[in-house]
Amino acid sequence: MPSFRTIALPLALGALTAGTPIFAQDGRGAGDDPCAGNTVGVCNINDGTGGSTFTDGSLPTPAEDRRGVFITQVGATNRAEARQTGSNSFARIAQSGDVNEADVGQSDGRHFAIVAQDGDENIARVGQEGPGQTVAMLAQQGDSNVADISQNENGSLYSAVAASQTGSDNLLNLVQDGSDNQATLTQNGDGNAMTATQLGAGNRLEWTQDGSGLFDLEITQDGGQAMQVTQTNTGGGN
């Protein structure tokens, strides 16, 4: 099965260490590396100290069984909501800025999600369900970005996504419905759009947009497909 090259999402969220530190609610103190000791094997968001990033090549599952909901918000009029059915899932939300919204819903199997937003008026929605395991890492930095991720894992393996939007007015939508699907989605710039659907089993997608006004290719994979796409421009549409 093909695997991704090594990746690192660009969001450090150092601003969130002012005031209440990220991850303090789960027993870690200010300045602790949230990825230390493989406590979060898929961890990609550090606490501003230059700690670990998730650079394992293909997308791994968390190395340790972690459960619960942990939320940190710094700014005004932010909203965060997490809903879990069962006792086997983990959700962490960190937001810095104003009028951001984050929503995580996890049901049935063993699911893992980390959402980080730094800026204003960003919206992030993650839905994870199915009897299997899903992993979602989402980072947005800038203003007025929107990301929707839906994962359904119905097999004995796991599905995973690492998604990043840096800039303003970007749109990202991913649906994973099947088993053993993985996607790495990255947008850098303004006004970009990205829609991806993975159906069936064993799909791999690495999609990068660098520039502004890049068109949505609306990629659909239906079982055992591997694809790597890069879009670039200097702004003003492609």
Secondary structure, 3 states (H helix, E strand, C coil): CCCCCCCCCCCCCHHHHCCCCCCHHHCCCCCCCCCHHHCCCCCCCCCCCCCCCCCCCCCCCCCCCCCEEEEEEECCCCEEEEEECCCCCEEEEEEECCCCEEEEEECCCEEEEEEEEEEECCEEEEEEECCCEEEEEEEEEEECCEEEEEEEECCCCEEEEEEEEEEECCEEEEEEEEECCEEEEEEEEECCEEEEEEEEECCEEEEEEECCCCCCCCEEEECCCEEEEEEECCCCCC
